[in-house]
Amino acid sequence: MQYVRALWRRKWLILGVTAVMVLVGVLYTLRQPKIYAASTSLIIDVAAPRVLDTDVKEVMGDERGNYWANKEYYQTQSEVITSRAVASRVADRLGLRNDPAFLGVEGIKDEAARKKAMESIDAVALVRSRISVIPSTNSRVVRIAVEDVDPKRAALLANEVAEAYIAENLALKLKTTEGASAWLEERLSELGSRASSSEMDLYKFKRSADVLSLATEGKAGQQPSSAKQAYDSYMAELITVRTKMANIQAKVEAIRQLRKTANPEAEHWAEGLPEANEGALRDLRTQVLEQRTACVELSERYLPDHPKMQECQGKLAVMQQELRRSLDNLVRGAETELAAIQATERNLLTRVAEAKAEAFQITEKEIAYEKLRREAENDLRLYEMVLKRFKELELSGLLRTSNVRVLDAALPNPVPVRPNTRSAVMLFFMLGLLGGVAVVVGLEFLDASVATRADVESRLGLPFIGAMPPLKVEEGSPTDLFIHRHPRSHAAEMCRAIRTNLLFMSPDKPFRTVVVSSAGPSEGKSTVVINLGMVMAQTGTRVLLMDTDMRRPRLHKAFGVPDDVGVSSLVVGEGSLERAIKSTDVPNLFVLPCGPIPPNPAELLHSRAFSELLGKLRERFDCILLDSPPLGPVSDALVLSKQTDGILLVLKAGGTHRDQAKRAIRALRDVKAHVIGALLNDADGKNSRYDYQTYKYYGSYGAERDEQRTAS
């Protein structure tokens, strides 16, 4: 609220600053050249129209499927539109580098000076400064706006910028395509040479390895190489031979074991051989058994030397010999078969080793061959891929399609966009208003004077007694007796309020002697003493105004009484008290002038005689108000404050510096004086920080009552 009141109090300052700012704004706006704007609308697609197959892709990719990619693309296009390349195209096509009107030098009459000025101006930068890109929200439409002092030229520039952007876009695409084509052409030649060289290296390897084809030349699933086939065949045959050899060797071992355990002379030692029980051997064994049986039967009838016995035994011996010979042949055959198959095994092992070595050699060749073949295939694949891409770029480079097209061409607009007088006035009005408020707030913040009740109570720590307004009288009339002559004025009511506050501050023990002083000179302490004494005397109280300002006394002048005898005279023992005290036109109000000005006022006030004088005066008067010098320059008030009931500090509203008041209060507290409080003097009801409507109301109420009495 303090700042609100400050704003209201200084409202004319705010209005003045605002008026000055508005005037400056109007003058500034009227002096500005008129600026016209024109805009061309473009539709910028993410990709150009598809003319070729979707498999044919351009160098500048168009795969932009998400929001952020599209946003980045349109921001890039905005930068391209405002680029120096586009502006340079516009300047070249319209000849703006040699256009005095565009460069703003048409006012220079001297040809040489104008040419020199034109050379120093960058026409391209000037074009760029007038271009602005305005994208439309949630659409592919972009507006190119151009501002100029000429509406027709603004429209022309906007259209030319659009055409230059389209041309620059195509040129950039063509330049990129040409660069990529040149690079691909170089790589194509290089890759062709590499592919031919790889194929020749593959042929040379076949020739040096003395092979026509290898297994790796074919696709998966083809037959293995001949060396591998031979190795596999030998291994299968070797396994068969070894199986057979194992069987024969087992049989030979069985025969040898039978020979060891049985009688080789007996024919039944080979009964355990499977071959002995088959074919002719079986028949021969049967015949031997039958012949032996026959000999046994004959032995029962004949003696061994009997011819039949000898004949039978002879046949049996021949048969047994034949059987043993057949069995020996069987054993020798098995051993011979074993030796033969062992020889076959050795032969197969030799062939397997040879086939294996040959297979390893071929495998090593296959590895080297495979490496060369892969290199040849990769080189050929790269060559074919680059060749395909090169042909695609050749085809796409012939296209002149663009993803940008003009939606609406720019037209001259006769209404200028700047300066906007209404907006400028409103802007400067707001700036002036804010500036005025800032000035007031700054003044209020920098104001170090005592001006409000809050300053007295919070900043100085003193009780607030009241405020005295400035006394407005006619020119030539004395101001000291204003309240006596105008008892119904709001100034008189405020003095009565001060009187009431003083009474209520100590109701049980009223103040009998009160020193009235100020922090500095010319703050109205004498006026306060006079007016306060008048309102106290109006209550029937005997009041004495005692002039103790022995440096610049003023009370005798205010009441027009002689100053030949006064306080100084009574203190030194000259004159009588009855002669020194003067009556006034105000009932119950008396004045004790200062008397002759002494050379040592402080010593007189500090004397025993002054204390005795003050005691005598207490006996005669109900209230004594002592008008003392200011606290700042001299110490008279400090001396008086120790001899009275208290001191009342007068501060000039808006005039007394806060630090000065604090120093005065500190001095009083140092001597342990009783500071009753402080009151503000010269507090203007219209311009101060107080509301005097109550006092004005009572003042007008009293005036109305006087008028009613006069009328009756």
PLY file of the C-alpha trace (Angstrom):
ply
format ascii 1.0
element vertex 712
property float x
property float y
property float z
element edge 711
property int vertex1
property int vertex2
end_header
0.00 0.00 0.00
2.93 2.32 0.57
3.92 1.98 -3.06
0.29 2.31 -4.20
0.00 5.56 -2.30
3.34 6.65 -3.75
2.05 5.96 -7.27
-1.10 7.96 -6.59
0.86 10.79 -5.05
3.15 11.03 -8.02
0.52 10.27 -10.64
1.32 13.45 -12.55
4.94 12.33 -12.85
3.78 8.99 -14.26
1.43 10.71 -16.67
4.18 13.11 -17.70
6.64 10.32 -18.44
3.92 8.43 -20.32
3.02 11.50 -22.38
6.66 12.11 -23.26
7.13 8.48 -24.30
3.96 8.54 -26.42
5.11 11.74 -28.09
8.52 10.24 -28.75
6.87 7.10 -30.12
4.63 9.07 -32.46
7.52 11.15 -33.75
9.69 8.07 -34.15
6.93 6.21 -35.99
6.18 9.09 -38.35
9.86 9.38 -39.25
10.17 5.70 -40.14
9.87 4.72 -43.82
6.82 2.71 -44.84
7.56 -0.97 -45.32
5.40 -3.15 -47.59
5.26 -6.95 -47.54
4.38 -9.59 -50.13
4.44 -13.36 -49.86
4.57 -16.35 -52.19
3.09 -19.67 -51.10
4.96 -22.88 -51.95
4.07 -26.54 -51.54
7.17 -28.50 -50.59
6.72 -32.25 -50.87
9.06 -34.60 -49.12
9.96 -36.26 -52.42
9.64 -35.40 -56.08
6.99 -37.18 -58.20
7.89 -40.77 -59.15
8.51 -41.00 -62.88
10.81 -44.02 -62.97
10.37 -47.39 -61.33
10.59 -47.52 -57.54
13.77 -49.59 -57.87
15.53 -46.60 -59.46
16.63 -44.42 -56.52
18.10 -40.95 -56.68
21.25 -39.80 -54.93
19.33 -37.52 -52.57
17.33 -40.08 -50.65
13.69 -39.45 -49.88
13.06 -42.03 -47.16
11.58 -39.67 -44.57
8.88 -41.51 -42.76
8.82 -40.15 -39.24
7.87 -36.82 -37.74
11.33 -35.71 -36.65
12.88 -36.52 -40.03
10.22 -34.44 -41.82
10.62 -31.59 -39.34
14.37 -31.59 -39.89
13.84 -31.63 -43.65
11.53 -28.59 -43.64
13.87 -26.68 -41.36
16.67 -27.43 -43.81
14.56 -26.13 -46.69
13.90 -22.92 -44.75
17.65 -22.45 -44.40
18.09 -23.07 -48.13
15.45 -20.45 -48.99
17.24 -17.81 -46.91
20.70 -18.94 -48.04
23.19 -16.73 -49.81
23.06 -18.95 -52.90
19.34 -18.26 -53.44
19.77 -14.55 -52.68
22.67 -14.38 -55.15
20.47 -15.87 -57.88
17.79 -13.25 -57.19
20.32 -10.41 -57.21
21.79 -11.62 -60.53
18.43 -12.13 -62.25
17.03 -8.73 -61.21
20.31 -6.83 -61.47
20.02 -5.60 -57.90
23.75 -4.98 -57.55
23.36 -2.03 -59.91
19.94 -0.84 -58.73
20.33 2.46 -56.80
16.71 2.39 -55.64
17.08 -1.06 -54.11
20.44 -0.23 -52.55
19.02 3.01 -51.13
21.54 5.36 -52.75
19.23 7.06 -55.27
19.44 10.22 -53.19
23.16 10.63 -53.92
23.42 13.01 -56.85
27.14 12.68 -57.45
27.66 9.81 -59.89
31.10 8.84 -58.59
29.98 8.94 -54.95
26.87 6.93 -55.76
28.90 4.30 -57.62
31.33 4.04 -54.75
28.45 3.70 -52.28
26.87 0.98 -54.43
30.13 -0.96 -54.51
30.36 -0.87 -50.72
26.86 -2.35 -50.26
26.37 -6.11 -50.30
23.23 -6.56 -52.39
23.05 -10.29 -51.62
23.10 -9.66 -47.86
20.46 -6.97 -48.35
18.22 -9.47 -50.17
18.73 -12.06 -47.42
17.81 -9.56 -44.73
14.42 -8.99 -46.39
13.47 -12.67 -46.75
11.57 -14.54 -44.08
10.15 -18.06 -44.24
6.81 -18.71 -42.53
5.84 -22.40 -42.37
2.20 -23.35 -42.00
1.29 -25.57 -39.08
0.49 -29.21 -39.92
0.85 -28.72 -43.67
3.45 -28.71 -46.43
2.71 -25.11 -47.39
5.48 -22.57 -46.79
5.18 -18.82 -47.29
8.14 -16.76 -48.48
7.62 -13.20 -47.25
9.69 -10.25 -48.49
9.62 -6.70 -47.16
10.57 -3.60 -49.14
9.83 0.09 -49.33
8.19 -0.48 -52.74
5.12 -2.80 -52.78
5.67 -3.85 -56.42
9.31 -4.65 -55.80
8.37 -6.62 -52.66
6.04 -8.83 -54.76
8.68 -9.18 -57.48
11.32 -10.19 -54.97
9.02 -12.75 -53.33
8.26 -14.42 -56.67
11.91 -14.34 -57.72
13.01 -15.88 -54.43
10.55 -18.74 -54.98
11.84 -19.32 -58.53
15.46 -19.06 -57.38
14.79 -21.59 -54.61
13.29 -24.06 -57.08
16.22 -23.54 -59.45
18.73 -23.90 -56.62
17.01 -27.07 -55.47
17.27 -28.57 -58.97
20.85 -27.38 -59.35
21.81 -28.94 -56.03
20.17 -32.19 -57.07
21.89 -32.13 -60.46
25.25 -31.25 -58.95
24.99 -34.07 -56.45
23.95 -36.51 -59.18
26.81 -35.45 -61.45
29.31 -35.81 -58.66
28.02 -39.27 -57.79
28.03 -40.27 -61.48
31.63 -39.13 -61.91
32.70 -41.07 -58.87
30.80 -44.18 -60.00
32.35 -43.92 -63.46
35.84 -43.93 -61.96
35.00 -46.88 -59.76
33.39 -48.68 -62.71
36.60 -48.57 -64.73
38.65 -49.66 -61.76
36.30 -52.51 -60.86
36.19 -53.68 -64.51
39.95 -53.97 -64.56
39.92 -55.80 -61.25
37.28 -58.27 -62.44
39.25 -59.06 -65.63
42.44 -59.46 -63.64
40.73 -61.80 -61.17
39.39 -64.02 -63.94
42.84 -64.18 -65.55
44.43 -65.09 -62.22
41.89 -67.93 -61.87
42.76 -69.24 -65.33
46.50 -69.05 -64.66
46.07 -70.99 -61.44
44.21 -73.80 -63.25
46.92 -73.98 -65.79
49.76 -73.96 -63.30
48.01 -76.56 -61.12
47.45 -78.73 -64.19
43.75 -79.24 -63.44
40.81 -78.72 -65.73
38.19 -78.52 -63.04
37.85 -78.87 -59.32
35.01 -79.87 -57.06
34.68 -76.30 -55.79
33.81 -75.05 -59.27
30.46 -76.69 -59.11
27.56 -76.05 -56.93
26.73 -77.76 -53.70
25.79 -81.48 -54.13
28.19 -82.27 -57.01
30.41 -85.44 -57.05
33.75 -85.20 -55.20
37.08 -85.20 -57.03
38.63 -88.34 -58.58
41.35 -88.45 -55.92
38.73 -88.41 -53.22
36.72 -91.10 -55.04
39.77 -93.33 -55.40
40.65 -92.81 -51.76
37.13 -93.74 -50.70
37.16 -96.86 -53.00
40.52 -98.04 -51.66
39.37 -97.54 -48.12
36.21 -99.59 -48.73
38.23 -102.37 -50.38
40.75 -102.28 -47.56
38.04 -102.67 -45.00
36.68 -105.71 -46.92
40.11 -107.29 -47.20
40.84 -106.73 -43.56
37.54 -108.31 -42.60
38.29 -111.36 -44.74
41.85 -111.51 -43.47
40.62 -111.48 -39.93
38.38 -114.49 -40.64
41.19 -116.44 -42.35
43.65 -115.58 -39.63
41.16 -116.81 -37.03
40.78 -120.09 -38.92
44.53 -120.56 -39.21
44.96 -119.88 -35.56
42.26 -122.43 -34.76
44.00 -125.07 -36.93
47.31 -124.35 -35.26
45.72 -124.65 -31.88
44.13 -128.02 -32.84
47.50 -129.27 -34.01
49.03 -128.40 -30.69
46.31 -130.03 -28.59
45.56 -133.14 -30.81
47.65 -136.03 -32.31
48.57 -134.91 -35.73
48.87 -138.62 -36.81
45.28 -139.30 -35.96
42.68 -138.37 -38.49
40.18 -137.04 -35.98
42.33 -134.13 -34.76
40.58 -131.93 -37.40
37.09 -132.74 -36.34
36.77 -129.17 -34.96
37.40 -127.65 -38.43
34.19 -126.74 -40.25
35.86 -127.49 -43.64
36.60 -131.09 -42.48
32.90 -131.78 -42.20
32.05 -130.64 -45.72
32.36 -132.15 -49.21
35.06 -134.75 -50.10
36.73 -134.60 -46.68
33.49 -135.60 -45.07
33.08 -138.55 -47.43
36.70 -139.55 -46.90
36.29 -139.40 -43.15
33.14 -141.52 -43.44
35.00 -144.16 -45.50
37.85 -144.25 -42.94
35.36 -144.78 -40.11
33.57 -147.52 -42.07
36.86 -149.28 -42.90
37.98 -149.10 -39.29
34.68 -150.61 -38.23
35.13 -153.41 -40.72
38.63 -154.14 -39.40
37.34 -154.28 -35.85
34.68 -156.76 -36.87
37.30 -158.97 -38.63
39.60 -158.77 -35.63
36.96 -160.55 -33.64
37.21 -163.50 -36.00
40.73 -163.44 -37.30
44.16 -162.98 -35.94
46.19 -159.90 -36.94
48.33 -161.97 -39.33
45.35 -163.23 -41.17
45.31 -162.19 -44.79
41.91 -160.61 -44.52
43.05 -158.70 -41.49
46.20 -157.56 -43.26
44.19 -156.60 -46.33
41.67 -154.65 -44.24
44.45 -152.93 -42.30
46.21 -152.03 -45.56
43.07 -150.41 -46.98
42.54 -148.55 -43.70
46.15 -147.25 -43.75
45.78 -146.05 -47.32
42.55 -144.25 -46.48
44.00 -142.64 -43.36
47.06 -141.49 -45.31
44.80 -139.95 -47.92
42.75 -138.24 -45.21
45.88 -136.81 -43.55
47.17 -135.56 -46.87
43.85 -133.84 -47.55
43.89 -132.23 -44.11
47.46 -131.03 -44.59
46.45 -129.55 -47.93
43.55 -127.83 -46.16
45.91 -126.28 -43.59
48.42 -125.23 -46.23
45.64 -123.70 -48.32
44.42 -121.66 -45.33
47.95 -120.44 -44.62
48.51 -119.64 -48.30
45.18 -117.73 -48.44
46.21 -115.79 -45.33
49.55 -114.84 -46.87
47.84 -113.76 -50.07
45.28 -111.59 -48.36
47.99 -110.04 -46.21
49.84 -109.11 -49.38
46.63 -107.63 -50.72
46.28 -105.56 -47.53
49.80 -104.20 -47.90
49.11 -103.27 -51.51
45.86 -101.52 -50.54
47.58 -99.60 -47.75
50.11 -98.30 -50.26
47.35 -97.24 -52.62
45.37 -95.57 -49.81
48.43 -93.55 -48.77
49.01 -92.46 -52.35
45.34 -91.53 -52.84
45.34 -89.66 -49.53
48.43 -87.65 -50.45
46.94 -86.84 -53.83
43.65 -85.79 -52.15
45.52 -83.48 -49.78
47.33 -81.90 -52.73
44.06 -81.39 -54.55
42.42 -79.96 -51.38
45.26 -77.46 -51.03
44.75 -76.48 -54.65
41.02 -76.23 -54.06
41.58 -73.81 -51.15
43.78 -71.56 -53.25
41.40 -71.91 -56.16
38.38 -71.08 -53.95
40.08 -67.92 -52.72
40.77 -66.77 -56.26
37.25 -67.72 -57.33
35.67 -65.69 -54.48
37.77 -62.69 -55.35
36.77 -62.98 -58.96
33.07 -63.36 -58.07
33.19 -60.39 -55.64
34.91 -58.18 -58.18
32.37 -59.15 -60.79
29.47 -58.57 -58.36
30.81 -55.11 -57.40
31.30 -54.26 -61.02
27.74 -55.26 -61.90
26.31 -53.35 -58.88
28.24 -50.16 -59.71
27.31 -50.49 -63.36
23.62 -50.78 -62.46
23.77 -47.76 -60.12
25.67 -45.76 -62.72
22.97 -46.43 -65.30
20.26 -45.46 -62.76
21.97 -42.16 -62.01
22.40 -41.46 -65.70
18.68 -41.98 -66.14
17.62 -40.00 -63.02
20.01 -37.18 -63.94
18.04 -36.61 -67.12
14.91 -35.86 -65.07
14.08 -32.26 -64.17
11.23 -32.92 -61.76
11.08 -30.93 -58.51
9.34 -31.52 -55.21
8.55 -27.78 -54.95
5.75 -25.95 -56.74
4.22 -22.50 -56.43
0.76 -22.40 -54.86
0.04 -18.64 -54.91
2.25 -16.01 -56.48
2.90 -12.77 -54.61
0.81 -9.68 -55.42
1.61 -6.06 -54.49
-0.02 -5.00 -51.21
-0.70 -1.23 -51.01
-1.11 -1.33 -47.21
2.21 -1.00 -45.34
3.00 -3.49 -42.58
5.32 -1.06 -40.80
5.25 1.26 -39.11
2.00 0.42 -37.33
1.15 3.74 -35.70
-1.49 2.31 -33.39
0.72 -0.51 -32.17
3.68 1.84 -31.81
1.62 4.32 -29.78
0.31 1.53 -27.58
3.80 0.17 -27.15
5.29 3.51 -26.21
2.30 4.18 -23.99
2.96 0.97 -22.10
6.69 1.71 -22.00
5.98 5.22 -20.71
3.57 3.90 -18.13
6.02 1.27 -16.98
8.84 3.79 -17.06
6.85 6.26 -14.97
5.99 3.54 -12.48
9.65 2.49 -12.40
10.72 6.09 -11.80
8.21 6.47 -8.97
9.21 3.15 -7.41
12.87 4.10 -7.77
12.29 7.50 -6.15
10.31 5.83 -3.41
13.02 3.25 -2.90
15.76 5.86 -2.90
13.78 8.25 -0.69
15.66 8.29 2.65
13.46 10.90 4.27
10.99 10.40 7.08
7.61 10.77 5.44
5.11 8.29 6.88
3.91 6.91 10.12
5.56 3.61 9.21
8.89 5.43 8.87
8.50 6.86 12.39
7.40 3.64 14.03
9.34 0.93 12.16
12.44 2.70 10.92
13.00 5.09 13.85
11.35 3.06 16.60
9.41 6.01 18.07
5.72 6.36 18.96
3.82 8.33 16.36
2.09 11.34 17.97
0.46 12.79 14.87
0.95 14.97 11.80
0.68 18.67 11.12
-0.44 19.85 7.68
1.04 22.92 6.02
-0.71 26.10 7.15
-2.12 27.83 4.09
-2.88 31.49 4.74
-3.39 34.51 2.58
-0.33 36.33 1.40
0.92 38.77 4.08
-0.96 37.09 6.96
1.04 35.51 9.83
1.02 31.72 9.94
1.78 31.26 13.65
-1.75 32.17 14.81
-3.52 30.29 12.01
-5.22 27.79 14.32
-6.39 30.57 16.64
-8.00 32.33 13.71
-9.30 29.13 12.07
-10.37 26.84 14.92
-12.56 24.73 12.58
-9.86 23.96 10.04
-8.57 20.44 9.60
-5.15 21.70 10.75
-6.72 22.67 14.10
-8.37 19.24 14.32
-5.03 17.53 13.70
-3.42 19.64 16.44
-6.20 18.55 18.79
-5.50 14.96 17.83
-1.83 15.48 18.77
-2.93 16.98 22.07
-5.19 14.02 22.75
-2.42 11.56 21.94
-0.08 13.31 24.37
-2.72 13.18 27.12
-3.45 9.50 26.57
0.20 8.55 26.52
0.40 9.23 30.24
-3.16 9.60 31.66
-2.18 9.01 35.29
0.75 11.42 35.28
0.30 14.03 32.54
3.33 15.63 31.01
3.91 19.02 32.73
7.14 20.04 30.99
7.76 18.98 27.41
10.72 19.96 25.25
9.91 20.35 21.56
12.94 19.93 19.29
13.86 18.70 15.83
16.64 16.78 14.15
17.68 19.76 12.03
16.89 23.40 11.47
13.78 24.76 9.68
11.63 21.71 10.41
8.77 23.68 12.11
9.37 23.01 15.82
8.43 26.61 16.82
5.23 26.40 14.76
4.37 23.09 16.44
5.01 24.64 19.89
2.73 27.60 19.15
-0.12 25.58 17.63
0.07 22.83 20.23
0.04 25.45 23.00
-3.06 27.05 21.48
-5.10 23.85 21.35
-4.04 22.96 24.90
-5.08 26.42 26.17
-8.49 25.96 24.51
-9.25 23.22 27.04
-8.85 25.68 29.97
-5.35 24.51 30.83
-2.84 27.19 31.74
-0.10 26.76 29.16
3.26 28.49 29.06
5.34 28.62 25.91
8.96 28.91 27.03
11.48 30.03 24.41
14.71 28.20 25.29
16.18 28.60 21.82
18.80 31.13 22.89
20.44 31.11 19.46
17.51 31.93 17.18
14.50 32.81 19.36
11.19 33.27 17.56
8.25 33.07 19.99
8.29 36.80 20.83
8.01 37.63 17.14
5.08 35.23 16.66
3.02 36.85 19.44
4.42 40.38 19.04
5.71 40.75 22.62
8.92 42.45 23.75
12.05 40.38 24.31
13.93 42.65 26.71
13.39 40.35 29.69
13.18 36.59 29.36
14.69 33.22 30.26
18.30 34.37 29.99
17.57 37.38 32.24
15.85 35.30 34.91
18.64 32.69 34.93
21.29 35.35 35.63
19.05 36.99 38.25
17.91 40.03 36.31
14.26 41.04 36.19
11.21 39.51 37.73
9.13 36.52 36.65
5.94 38.64 36.46
7.57 41.07 34.08
9.09 38.35 31.93
5.91 36.27 31.38
3.72 37.82 28.68
0.06 37.15 28.06
-1.30 36.52 24.53
-4.56 37.00 22.64
-5.29 33.31 23.25
-6.95 32.77 26.66
-4.87 30.69 29.11
-1.80 30.88 26.85
1.31 32.69 28.07
4.77 33.23 26.62
8.16 33.46 28.31
10.52 34.94 25.71
14.17 34.08 25.42
15.47 37.45 26.53
18.86 38.77 25.54
20.88 36.15 23.62
23.72 34.95 25.91
27.18 33.86 24.72
26.91 30.49 26.50
23.35 29.10 26.11
24.17 25.47 27.01
25.84 26.48 30.28
22.84 28.62 31.28
20.38 25.82 30.59
22.54 23.41 32.56
22.75 25.73 35.57
21.03 25.37 38.93
19.28 28.72 38.38
17.49 27.36 35.30
16.32 24.30 37.23
14.97 26.54 39.98
13.25 28.72 37.36
11.66 25.67 35.82
10.42 24.59 39.26
8.77 27.94 39.89
7.05 27.81 36.51
5.64 24.32 37.25
3.89 25.82 40.27
2.17 28.51 38.18
1.25 26.61 34.99
-0.38 23.30 34.18
1.74 22.65 31.09
5.03 24.12 29.91
6.20 23.69 26.30
9.89 24.46 25.78
10.95 25.55 22.31
14.57 24.35 21.99
17.25 24.44 19.29
17.66 21.48 16.90
19.46 18.39 18.18
21.87 18.15 15.30
23.90 21.39 15.51
23.92 21.98 19.29
23.39 20.10 22.56
20.86 22.49 24.18
17.95 20.12 23.64
19.91 17.26 25.25
20.44 19.40 28.36
16.78 20.36 28.51
15.58 16.78 28.01
17.18 15.73 31.31
15.35 18.47 33.24
11.83 17.92 31.84
9.24 15.17 31.66
10.21 14.32 28.11
11.08 15.52 24.64
8.86 15.64 21.57
10.70 15.30 18.27
9.41 17.26 15.27
10.23 15.81 11.81
9.47 17.52 8.55
7.54 15.12 6.32
9.64 14.37 3.27
12.33 16.79 4.43
14.07 15.21 7.40
16.66 12.65 6.39
16.28 9.31 8.07
19.94 9.09 9.10
19.79 12.59 10.60
16.74 11.60 12.65
18.46 8.40 13.78
21.51 10.36 14.94
19.27 12.72 16.96
17.45 9.78 18.57
20.76 8.05 19.32
22.02 11.22 21.05
18.87 11.41 23.19
19.12 7.74 24.16
22.78 8.16 25.01
21.85 10.67 27.71
18.89 8.47 28.73
16.36 11.13 27.85
12.65 10.28 27.78
11.57 10.56 24.16
7.80 10.93 24.16
7.47 10.40 20.44
7.64 12.13 17.10
5.22 14.05 14.93
5.40 14.92 11.26
5.18 18.54 10.25
4.23 20.01 6.90
2.45 16.80 5.81
0.48 17.93 2.76
-2.97 16.37 2.70
-3.06 16.22 -1.13
0.49 15.23 -1.91
1.56 13.45 1.27
1.10 9.82 2.22
-1.76 10.43 4.63
-5.50 10.49 4.32
-6.95 13.60 5.92
-10.53 13.03 4.86
-11.63 12.63 8.50
-10.16 15.95 9.52
-11.61 17.64 6.42
-14.99 16.16 7.22
-14.97 17.51 10.74
-13.67 20.85 9.50
-16.43 21.19 6.96
-18.92 19.97 9.55
-17.89 22.80 11.88
-18.08 25.35 9.08
-21.59 24.17 8.18
-22.63 24.50 11.82
-21.27 28.09 11.96
-23.18 28.94 8.77
-26.37 27.51 10.26
-25.92 29.63 13.40
-25.33 32.75 11.29
-28.45 32.07 9.25
-30.59 31.56 12.34
0 1
1 2
2 3
3 4
4 5
5 6
6 7
7 8
8 9
9 10
10 11
11 12
12 13
13 14
14 15
15 16
16 17
17 18
18 19
19 20
20 21
21 22
22 23
23 24
24 25
25 26
26 27
27 28
28 29
29 30
30 31
31 32
32 33
33 34
34 35
35 36
36 37
37 38
38 39
39 40
40 41
41 42
42 43
43 44
44 45
45 46
46 47
47 48
48 49
49 50
50 51
51 52
52 53
53 54
54 55
55 56
56 57
57 58
58 59
59 60
60 61
61 62
62 63
63 64
64 65
65 66
66 67
67 68
68 69
69 70
70 71
71 72
72 73
73 74
74 75
75 76
76 77
77 78
78 79
79 80
80 81
81 82
82 83
83 84
84 85
85 86
86 87
87 88
88 89
89 90
90 91
91 92
92 93
93 94
94 95
95 96
96 97
97 98
98 99
99 100
100 101
101 102
102 103
103 104
104 105
105 106
106 107
107 108
108 109
109 110
110 111
111 112
112 113
113 114
114 115
115 116
116 117
117 118
118 119
119 120
120 121
121 122
122 123
123 124
124 125
125 126
126 127
127 128
128 129
129 130
130 131
131 132
132 133
133 134
134 135
135 136
136 137
137 138
138 139
139 140
140 141
141 142
142 143
143 144
144 145
145 146
146 147
147 148
148 149
149 150
150 151
151 152
152 153
153 154
154 155
155 156
156 157
157 158
158 159
159 160
160 161
161 162
162 163
163 164
164 165
165 166
166 167
167 168
168 169
169 170
170 171
171 172
172 173
173 174
174 175
175 176
176 177
177 178
178 179
179 180
180 181
181 182
182 183
183 184
184 185
185 186
186 187
187 188
188 189
189 190
190 191
191 192
192 193
193 194
194 195
195 196
196 197
197 198
198 199
199 200
200 201
201 202
202 203
203 204
204 205
205 206
206 207
207 208
208 209
209 210
210 211
211 212
212 213
213 214
214 215
215 216
216 217
217 218
218 219
219 220
220 221
221 222
222 223
223 224
224 225
225 226
226 227
227 228
228 229
229 230
230 231
231 232
232 233
233 234
234 235
235 236
236 237
237 238
238 239
239 240
240 241
241 242
242 243
243 244
244 245
245 246
246 247
247 248
248 249
249 250
250 251
251 252
252 253
253 254
254 255
255 256
256 257
257 258
258 259
259 260
260 261
261 262
262 263
263 264
264 265
265 266
266 267
267 268
268 269
269 270
270 271
271 272
272 273
273 274
274 275
275 276
276 277
277 278
278 279
279 280
280 281
281 282
282 283
283 284
284 285
285 286
286 287
287 288
288 289
289 290
290 291
291 292
292 293
293 294
294 295
295 296
296 297
297 298
298 299
299 300
300 301
301 302
302 303
303 304
304 305
305 306
306 307
307 308
308 309
309 310
310 311
311 312
312 313
313 314
314 315
315 316
316 317
317 318
318 319
319 320
320 321
321 322
322 323
323 324
324 325
325 326
326 327
327 328
328 329
329 330
330 331
331 332
332 333
333 334
334 335
335 336
336 337
337 338
338 339
339 340
340 341
341 342
342 343
343 344
344 345
345 346
346 347
347 348
348 349
349 350
350 351
351 352
352 353
353 354
354 355
355 356
356 357
357 358
358 359
359 360
360 361
361 362
362 363
363 364
364 365
365 366
366 367
367 368
368 369
369 370
370 371
371 372
372 373
373 374
374 375
375 376
376 377
377 378
378 379
379 380
380 381
381 382
382 383
383 384
384 385
385 386
386 387
387 388
388 389
389 390
390 391
391 392
392 393
393 394
394 395
395 396
396 397
397 398
398 399
399 400
400 401
401 402
402 403
403 404
404 405
405 406
406 407
407 408
408 409
409 410
410 411
411 412
412 413
413 414
414 415
415 416
416 417
417 418
418 419
419 420
420 421
421 422
422 423
423 424
424 425
425 426
426 427
427 428
428 429
429 430
430 431
431 432
432 433
433 434
434 435
435 436
436 437
437 438
438 439
439 440
440 441
441 442
442 443
443 444
444 445
445 446
446 447
447 448
448 449
449 450
450 451
451 452
452 453
453 454
454 455
455 456
456 457
457 458
458 459
459 460
460 461
461 462
462 463
463 464
464 465
465 466
466 467
467 468
468 469
469 470
470 471
471 472
472 473
473 474
474 475
475 476
476 477
477 478
478 479
479 480
480 481
481 482
482 483
483 484
484 485
485 486
486 487
487 488
488 489
489 490
490 491
491 492
492 493
493 494
494 495
495 496
496 497
497 498
498 499
499 500
500 501
501 502
502 503
503 504
504 505
505 506
506 507
507 508
508 509
509 510
510 511
511 512
512 513
513 514
514 515
515 516
516 517
517 518
518 519
519 520
520 521
521 522
522 523
523 524
524 525
525 526
526 527
527 528
528 529
529 530
530 531
531 532
532 533
533 534
534 535
535 536
536 537
537 538
538 539
539 540
540 541
541 542
542 543
543 544
544 545
545 546
546 547
547 548
548 549
549 550
550 551
551 552
552 553
553 554
554 555
555 556
556 557
557 558
558 559
559 560
560 561
561 562
562 563
563 564
564 565
565 566
566 567
567 568
568 569
569 570
570 571
571 572
572 573
573 574
574 575
575 576
576 577
577 578
578 579
579 580
580 581
581 582
582 583
583 584
584 585
585 586
586 587
587 588
588 589
589 590
590 591
591 592
592 593
593 594
594 595
595 596
596 597
597 598
598 599
599 600
600 601
601 602
602 603
603 604
604 605
605 606
606 607
607 608
608 609
609 610
610 611
611 612
612 613
613 614
614 615
615 616
616 617
617 618
618 619
619 620
620 621
621 622
622 623
623 624
624 625
625 626
626 627
627 628
628 629
629 630
630 631
631 632
632 633
633 634
634 635
635 636
636 637
637 638
638 639
639 640
640 641
641 642
642 643
643 644
644 645
645 646
646 647
647 648
648 649
649 650
650 651
651 652
652 653
653 654
654 655
655 656
656 657
657 658
658 659
659 660
660 661
661 662
662 663
663 664
664 665
665 666
666 667
667 668
668 669
669 670
670 671
671 672
672 673
673 674
674 675
675 676
676 677
677 678
678 679
679 680
680 681
681 682
682 683
683 684
684 685
685 686
686 687
687 688
688 689
689 690
690 691
691 692
692 693
693 694
694 695
695 696
696 697
697 698
698 699
699 700
700 701
701 702
702 703
703 704
704 705
705 706
706 707
707 708
708 709
709 710
710 711
